[in-house]
Amino acid sequence: MNSLIATDLFQHFGLKGTKGLIKGLKYPGFRYTYFFRKVSEHPGLSFCSLFYRMFLRRYRFKYGFEINPDAKIGKGFYLTSHCSPVIIGPIKMGSNCNVSHCVTIGRGIAGERKGRPTIGDNVWIGAGSIIVGKIIIGNDVLIAPNTFVNFDVPDHSIVIGSPGKIIAKENPTKDYINFTV
């Protein structure tokens, strides 16, 4: 098991090793993350790549997850089970990021924010949130449920509401992100 998958497994359940992997694969969020990592690890058209892409596609339709294989996601990635997030395009996301259900992270198609977001480390994204455009989300940020974010967010902040309002707070993701790596 490679180090990214091991950190994702630890982030989901605090599990380690082969027994932990077998237990973790029972959960849809980790199962999708596992095959996402395998597809990223095997680019091209090799047998392994096609095998992993087939499973990734199957779980995409079965569970509603949609994450572009070109997305650069750091270690300790956590998907809520049965959450159907949509991550469009090759975004960059740091370590220890938690994504809740019905989250959309996508590109802006016009104006000064045309492009895709960059998300820092230790970010918790609440259910129903939308993050759009060429923006930078800092480290240690909590994005509250049902928040629309199309602006830069500094480190150590909470973003709440639609339109989003930034509230500075020291360590806002404490107790939201478990088993950090």
Backbone as CSV, one residue per row, in Angstrom:
resi,resn,N_x,N_y,N_z,CA_x,CA_y,CA_z,C_x,C_y,C_z
1,MET,0.855,-1.168,0.000,0.000,0.000,0.000,0.904,1.235,0.000
2,ASN,0.631,2.165,-0.934,1.485,3.350,-0.984,1.140,4.327,0.141
3,SER,1.999,5.297,0.338,1.865,6.194,1.495,0.616,7.073,1.428
4,LEU,0.195,7.500,0.227,-1.018,8.316,0.128,-2.248,7.526,0.564
5,ILE,-2.351,6.294,0.101,-3.497,5.463,0.479,-3.461,5.186,1.980
6,ALA,-2.276,4.945,2.522,-2.149,4.693,3.967,-2.604,5.907,4.776
7,THR,-2.249,7.109,4.334,-2.674,8.307,5.066,-4.168,8.562,4.908
8,ASP,-4.721,8.263,3.720,-6.170,8.391,3.528,-6.922,7.424,4.435
9,LEU,-6.421,6.198,4.533,-7.036,5.198,5.406,-6.992,5.656,6.863
10,PHE,-5.849,6.171,7.285,-5.714,6.658,8.652,-6.654,7.831,8.903
11,GLN,-6.769,8.722,7.936,-7.652,9.891,8.070,-9.116,9.463,8.195
12,HIS,-9.530,8.422,7.481,-10.922,7.978,7.543,-11.272,7.336,8.884
13,PHE,-10.417,6.454,9.367,-10.825,5.634,10.505,-9.758,5.470,11.568
14,GLY,-8.584,6.022,11.355,-7.481,5.787,12.272,-6.919,4.382,12.120
15,LEU,-7.177,3.742,10.981,-6.750,2.368,10.743,-5.403,2.316,10.040
16,LYS,-4.727,1.192,10.218,-3.433,0.989,9.565,-3.338,-0.448,9.091
17,GLY,-2.446,-0.704,8.140,-2.125,-2.056,7.713,-3.168,-2.714,6.827
18,THR,-2.924,-3.983,6.532,-3.775,-4.740,5.629,-5.168,-4.963,6.213
19,LYS,-5.256,-5.275,7.499,-6.561,-5.451,8.134,-7.373,-4.158,8.058
20,GLY,-6.715,-3.043,8.299,-7.380,-1.751,8.207,-7.844,-1.456,6.796
21,LEU,-7.025,-1.819,5.798,-7.392,-1.599,4.401,-8.634,-2.404,4.041
22,ILE,-8.668,-3.647,4.457,-9.828,-4.497,4.166,-11.089,-3.915,4.811
23,LYS,-10.968,-3.457,6.043,-12.111,-2.833,6.716,-12.496,-1.527,6.029
24,GLY,-11.506,-0.720,5.659,-11.765,0.564,5.024,-12.456,0.446,3.678
25,LEU,-12.140,-0.606,2.922,-12.749,-0.773,1.604,-14.243,-1.089,1.675
26,LYS,-14.758,-1.325,2.860,-16.201,-1.544,3.033,-16.975,-0.229,2.975
27,TYR,-16.294,0.902,3.145,-16.932,2.203,3.201,-16.790,2.923,1.854
28,PRO,-17.905,3.406,1.287,-17.878,4.003,-0.051,-16.910,5.178,-0.209
29,GLY,-16.829,6.057,0.774,-15.941,7.215,0.656,-14.490,6.806,0.521
30,PHE,-14.044,5.865,1.361,-12.670,5.405,1.264,-12.463,4.548,0.019
31,ARG,-13.432,3.724,-0.338,-13.297,2.873,-1.529,-13.081,3.738,-2.773
32,TYR,-13.858,4.810,-2.914,-13.689,5.699,-4.063,-12.317,6.370,-4.007
33,THR,-11.913,6.818,-2.838,-10.596,7.450,-2.684,-9.485,6.491,-3.065
34,TYR,-9.616,5.229,-2.668,-8.614,4.204,-2.997,-8.445,4.085,-4.514
35,PHE,-9.554,3.942,-5.240,-9.459,3.789,-6.693,-9.047,5.098,-7.371
36,PHE,-9.429,6.241,-6.811,-8.947,7.528,-7.325,-7.419,7.596,-7.243
37,ARG,-6.860,7.189,-6.111,-5.399,7.188,-5.937,-4.736,6.220,-6.906
38,LYS,-5.351,5.049,-7.108,-4.777,4.057,-8.013,-4.784,4.553,-9.467
39,VAL,-5.851,5.226,-9.872,-5.902,5.788,-11.229,-4.829,6.861,-11.384
40,SER,-4.652,7.691,-10.375,-3.619,8.739,-10.424,-2.226,8.137,-10.461
41,GLU,-2.046,7.001,-9.821,-0.757,6.322,-9.760,-0.405,5.619,-11.075
42,HIS,-1.420,5.234,-11.856,-1.218,4.502,-13.108,-1.810,5.278,-14.285
43,PRO,-1.149,6.353,-14.733,-1.672,7.085,-15.894,-1.447,6.277,-17.173
44,GLY,-2.116,6.671,-18.223,-1.919,6.001,-19.508,-2.952,4.914,-19.738
45,LEU,-2.593,3.979,-20.625,-3.534,2.940,-21.020,-3.025,1.535,-20.715
46,SER,-2.335,1.373,-19.621,-1.865,0.048,-19.228,-3.046,-0.781,-18.711
47,PHE,-2.825,-2.070,-18.535,-3.881,-2.932,-18.003,-4.329,-2.459,-16.625
48,CYS,-3.360,-2.137,-15.762,-3.702,-1.663,-14.411,-4.529,-0.386,-14.469
49,SER,-4.132,0.528,-15.329,-4.855,1.782,-15.460,-6.302,1.544,-15.875
50,LEU,-6.509,0.715,-16.881,-7.867,0.425,-17.346,-8.683,-0.288,-16.267
51,PHE,-8.052,-1.192,-15.536,-8.715,-1.919,-14.449,-9.188,-0.950,-13.368
52,TYR,-8.296,-0.067,-12.923,-8.667,0.887,-11.878,-9.682,1.918,-12.374
53,ARG,-9.547,2.364,-13.620,-10.508,3.317,-14.178,-11.913,2.710,-14.262
54,MET,-11.977,1.397,-14.563,-13.269,0.714,-14.628,-13.958,0.756,-13.253
55,PHE,-13.199,0.472,-12.199,-13.783,0.509,-10.858,-14.132,1.936,-10.444
56,LEU,-13.272,2.888,-10.780,-13.552,4.284,-10.441,-14.848,4.739,-11.112
57,ARG,-15.014,4.365,-12.355,-16.239,4.721,-13.089,-17.464,4.057,-12.459
58,ARG,-17.310,2.788,-12.091,-18.419,2.071,-11.449,-18.854,2.778,-10.167
59,TYR,-17.902,3.139,-9.328,-18.244,3.790,-8.063,-18.706,5.227,-8.270
60,ARG,-18.284,5.834,-9.345,-18.785,7.164,-9.674,-20.298,7.120,-9.874
61,PHE,-20.766,6.122,-10.606,-22.207,6.015,-10.846,-22.948,5.423,-9.649
62,LYS,-22.334,4.486,-8.962,-22.994,3.840,-7.831,-23.205,4.794,-6.662
63,TYR,-22.187,5.604,-6.345,-22.249,6.465,-5.170,-22.425,7.939,-5.492
64,GLY,-22.256,8.330,-6.757,-22.435,9.725,-7.137,-21.208,10.602,-6.961
65,PHE,-20.055,10.003,-6.655,-18.820,10.778,-6.540,-18.355,11.196,-7.931
66,GLU,-17.750,12.358,-8.037,-17.216,12.825,-9.313,-15.971,13.650,-9.029
67,ILE,-14.814,13.010,-9.126,-13.552,13.712,-8.905,-12.662,13.464,-10.114
68,ASN,-12.219,14.531,-10.739,-11.349,14.409,-11.902,-10.043,13.739,-11.502
69,PRO,-9.624,12.690,-12.225,-8.373,12.000,-11.884,-7.125,12.886,-11.965
70,ASP,-7.227,14.034,-12.628,-6.086,14.947,-12.724,-5.980,15.892,-11.528
71,ALA,-6.933,15.826,-10.627,-6.882,16.673,-9.428,-5.688,16.265,-8.573
72,LYS,-4.979,17.232,-8.049,-3.823,16.992,-7.170,-4.300,17.155,-5.735
73,ILE,-4.508,16.030,-5.071,-5.043,16.038,-3.715,-4.001,15.457,-2.777
74,GLY,-3.679,16.180,-1.717,-2.654,15.781,-0.765,-3.069,14.606,0.093
75,LYS,-2.161,14.213,0.957,-2.386,13.055,1.820,-3.464,13.340,2.860
76,GLY,-4.079,12.271,3.346,-5.102,12.418,4.368,-6.409,12.976,3.847
77,PHE,-6.823,12.592,2.644,-8.071,13.065,2.037,-9.241,12.265,2.601
78,TYR,-10.315,12.947,2.998,-11.471,12.290,3.600,-12.736,12.668,2.847
79,LEU,-13.444,11.639,2.375,-14.753,11.827,1.752,-15.811,11.242,2.673
80,THR,-16.854,11.990,2.943,-17.965,11.443,3.694,-18.618,10.369,2.838
81,SER,-18.990,9.258,3.440,-19.611,8.169,2.688,-20.900,8.626,2.034
82,HIS,-21.132,8.153,0.817,-22.331,8.488,0.035,-22.505,9.993,-0.095
83,CYS,-21.429,10.701,-0.399,-21.541,12.150,-0.319,-21.724,12.870,-1.641
84,SER,-21.429,12.249,-2.727,-21.565,12.829,-4.060,-20.974,14.236,-4.203
85,PRO,-19.706,14.424,-3.852,-19.094,15.712,-4.165,-18.713,15.749,-5.637
86,VAL,-18.585,16.927,-6.174,-18.141,17.096,-7.549,-16.910,17.981,-7.512
87,ILE,-15.773,17.429,-7.921,-14.535,18.194,-8.014,-14.145,18.189,-9.485
88,ILE,-14.314,19.324,-10.129,-14.164,19.415,-11.568,-12.778,19.937,-11.915
89,GLY,-12.078,19.185,-12.718,-10.807,19.640,-13.258,-9.634,19.411,-12.329
90,PRO,-8.480,19.792,-12.810,-7.234,19.553,-12.069,-6.995,20.590,-10.971
91,ILE,-7.791,20.561,-9.933,-7.596,21.484,-8.816,-6.426,21.015,-7.969
92,LYS,-5.976,21.863,-7.069,-4.937,21.508,-6.106,-5.545,21.602,-4.718
93,MET,-5.385,20.522,-3.947,-5.924,20.472,-2.594,-4.833,19.933,-1.684
94,GLY,-4.651,20.549,-0.533,-3.589,20.170,0.388,-3.899,18.926,1.199
95,SER,-3.150,18.734,2.252,-3.281,17.565,3.126,-4.384,17.760,4.159
96,ASN,-4.897,16.636,4.640,-5.904,16.610,5.704,-7.144,17.433,5.372
97,CYS,-7.676,17.241,4.180,-8.894,17.942,3.775,-10.085,17.000,3.868
98,ASN,-11.168,17.472,4.448,-12.410,16.721,4.572,-13.456,17.360,3.674
99,VAL,-14.129,16.531,2.870,-15.165,17.008,1.969,-16.467,16.312,2.333
100,SER,-17.479,17.095,2.687,-18.790,16.552,3.052,-19.633,16.317,1.807
101,HIS,-20.880,15.931,2.004,-21.731,15.594,0.875,-22.253,16.823,0.142
102,CYS,-22.527,16.615,-1.146,-23.091,17.628,-2.053,-22.225,18.875,-2.175
103,VAL,-20.911,18.704,-2.158,-19.974,19.814,-2.323,-19.585,19.913,-3.798
104,THR,-19.512,21.138,-4.313,-19.047,21.360,-5.677,-17.821,22.252,-5.625
105,ILE,-16.736,21.775,-6.248,-15.509,22.566,-6.368,-15.204,22.628,-7.850
106,GLY,-15.293,23.812,-8.439,-15.160,23.901,-9.887,-14.491,25.164,-10.355
107,ARG,-14.459,25.314,-11.648,-13.767,26.444,-12.260,-14.724,27.584,-12.555
108,GLY,-14.172,28.777,-12.489,-14.888,29.949,-12.942,-14.656,30.073,-14.438
109,ILE,-15.668,30.471,-15.193,-15.526,30.489,-16.643,-15.372,31.881,-17.244
110,ALA,-15.461,32.907,-16.418,-15.334,34.259,-16.953,-14.820,35.213,-15.888
111,GLY,-14.309,36.338,-16.341,-13.891,37.390,-15.426,-12.528,37.144,-14.791
112,GLU,-12.248,37.947,-13.762,-10.932,37.881,-13.105,-10.721,36.587,-12.325
113,ARG,-11.758,35.877,-11.996,-11.652,34.615,-11.257,-11.759,33.396,-12.173
114,LYS,-11.479,33.576,-13.465,-11.521,32.472,-14.415,-10.404,31.490,-14.075
115,GLY,-10.768,30.246,-13.799,-9.796,29.227,-13.437,-10.316,28.354,-12.311
116,ARG,-9.393,27.592,-11.705,-9.758,26.627,-10.671,-9.153,27.001,-9.326
117,PRO,-9.809,26.578,-8.237,-9.322,26.929,-6.903,-8.100,26.129,-6.461
118,THR,-7.366,26.708,-5.519,-6.281,26.038,-4.818,-6.670,26.036,-3.344
119,ILE,-6.673,24.839,-2.762,-7.136,24.678,-1.383,-5.964,24.231,-0.529
120,GLY,-5.767,24.876,0.608,-4.631,24.597,1.487,-4.810,23.350,2.335
121,ASP,-3.968,23.236,3.356,-3.988,22.100,4.272,-5.008,22.310,5.391
122,ASN,-5.486,21.195,5.941,-6.406,21.213,7.083,-7.638,22.063,6.812
123,VAL,-8.332,21.715,5.730,-9.553,22.432,5.345,-10.735,21.483,5.477
124,TRP,-11.782,21.940,6.146,-13.014,21.179,6.276,-14.073,21.904,5.466
125,ILE,-14.701,21.185,4.513,-15.700,21.777,3.623,-17.049,21.160,3.951
126,GLY,-17.990,21.967,4.404,-19.290,21.501,4.858,-20.236,21.137,3.727
127,ALA,-21.287,20.429,4.078,-22.278,19.928,3.129,-22.910,21.052,2.318
128,GLY,-23.049,20.812,1.024,-23.722,21.756,0.142,-22.918,22.984,-0.230
129,SER,-21.658,23.041,0.136,-20.834,24.215,-0.167,-20.419,24.221,-1.632
130,ILE,-20.189,25.418,-2.146,-19.746,25.594,-3.528,-18.511,26.486,-3.509
131,ILE,-17.429,25.992,-4.132,-16.177,26.739,-4.221,-15.859,26.863,-5.699
132,VAL,-15.820,28.103,-6.209,-15.699,28.310,-7.642,-14.685,29.391,-7.956
133,GLY,-13.911,29.179,-9.011,-13.032,30.197,-9.550,-11.592,30.060,-9.123
134,LYS,-10.765,30.903,-9.706,-9.333,30.908,-9.408,-9.118,31.673,-8.106
135,ILE,-9.279,30.930,-7.021,-9.159,31.505,-5.694,-8.197,30.664,-4.873
136,ILE,-7.784,31.203,-3.751,-6.896,30.479,-2.843,-7.591,30.384,-1.489
137,ILE,-7.798,29.147,-1.048,-8.329,28.886,0.288,-7.115,28.583,1.146
138,GLY,-6.905,29.312,2.209,-5.720,29.150,3.053,-5.719,27.865,3.862
139,ASN,-4.746,27.748,4.744,-4.618,26.594,5.631,-5.492,26.785,6.865
140,ASP,-5.955,25.661,7.422,-6.760,25.661,8.636,-8.007,26.535,8.472
141,VAL,-8.832,26.150,7.486,-10.050,26.901,7.169,-11.250,25.977,7.284
142,LEU,-12.310,26.463,7.884,-13.574,25.746,7.964,-14.575,26.482,7.083
143,ILE,-15.113,25.769,6.096,-16.145,26.337,5.231,-17.468,25.730,5.684
144,ALA,-18.336,26.547,6.224,-19.593,26.079,6.811,-20.514,25.499,5.741
145,PRO,-21.452,24.651,6.140,-22.400,24.084,5.176,-23.165,25.167,4.415
146,ASN,-23.456,24.860,3.151,-24.231,25.729,2.251,-23.618,27.111,2.060
147,THR,-22.292,27.150,1.980,-21.585,28.417,1.784,-21.095,28.511,0.343
148,PHE,-21.262,29.680,-0.261,-20.765,29.938,-1.613,-19.481,30.749,-1.497
149,VAL,-18.370,30.202,-2.024,-17.072,30.868,-1.911,-16.522,31.110,-3.318
150,ASN,-16.347,32.368,-3.687,-15.696,32.731,-4.941,-14.700,33.876,-4.699
151,PHE,-14.055,33.847,-3.535,-13.084,34.862,-3.142,-11.989,34.185,-2.326
152,ASP,-10.839,34.814,-2.232,-9.726,34.265,-1.457,-10.077,34.248,0.028
153,VAL,-9.601,33.192,0.704,-9.854,33.040,2.136,-8.513,32.923,2.840
154,PRO,-8.227,33.779,3.840,-6.943,33.712,4.541,-6.872,32.504,5.482
155,ASP,-5.664,32.198,5.944,-5.457,31.118,6.907,-6.246,31.381,8.181
156,HIS,-6.565,30.311,8.909,-7.220,30.371,10.224,-8.518,31.177,10.176
157,SER,-9.432,30.714,9.317,-10.701,31.426,9.141,-11.871,30.461,9.081
158,ILE,-13.038,31.010,9.339,-14.298,30.324,9.100,-15.017,31.139,8.036
159,VAL,-15.578,30.445,7.035,-16.382,31.119,6.022,-17.802,30.613,6.193
160,ILE,-18.738,31.542,6.311,-20.117,31.156,6.574,-21.066,32.013,5.752
161,GLY,-22.136,31.413,5.253,-23.192,32.149,4.573,-23.067,32.203,3.076
162,SER,-24.098,32.775,2.491,-24.142,32.960,1.046,-24.757,34.321,0.784
163,PRO,-24.028,35.332,0.443,-22.590,35.337,0.139,-21.758,35.116,1.401
164,GLY,-20.614,34.507,1.197,-19.745,34.115,2.303,-19.199,35.294,3.088
165,LYS,-19.089,35.085,4.373,-18.513,36.079,5.269,-17.346,35.407,5.991
166,ILE,-16.192,36.059,6.055,-15.001,35.494,6.677,-14.933,35.932,8.136
167,ILE,-14.723,34.942,9.014,-14.548,35.206,10.432,-13.195,34.630,10.839
168,ALA,-12.308,35.476,11.324,-10.989,35.009,11.762,-11.132,34.246,13.070
169,LYS,-10.491,33.086,13.139,-10.555,32.286,14.361,-9.321,31.407,14.418
170,GLU,-8.705,31.333,15.561,-7.539,30.475,15.750,-7.999,29.021,15.862
171,ASN,-7.437,28.153,15.042,-7.710,26.711,15.037,-9.199,26.384,14.822
172,PRO,-9.809,26.851,13.726,-11.245,26.616,13.517,-11.604,25.175,13.181
173,THR,-10.656,24.376,12.705,-10.987,22.995,12.317,-10.766,21.992,13.444
174,LYS,-10.408,22.476,14.624,-10.243,21.566,15.766,-11.538,20.817,16.007
175,ASP,-11.465,19.533,16.208,-12.591,18.630,16.412,-13.403,18.372,15.137
176,TYR,-13.069,18.998,14.021,-13.720,18.705,12.744,-12.877,17.731,11.919
177,ILE,-11.569,17.866,12.007,-10.668,16.976,11.271,-9.984,16.053,12.277
178,ASN,-10.330,14.780,12.202,-9.760,13.780,13.106,-8.628,13.029,12.409
179,PHE,-7.763,12.433,13.188,-6.686,11.581,12.671,-5.825,12.302,11.629
180,THR,-5.378,13.501,11.922,-4.536,14.220,10.973,-3.198,13.534,10.826
181,VAL,-2.628,13.674,9.633,-1.323,13.044,9.342,-0.276,14.106,9.105
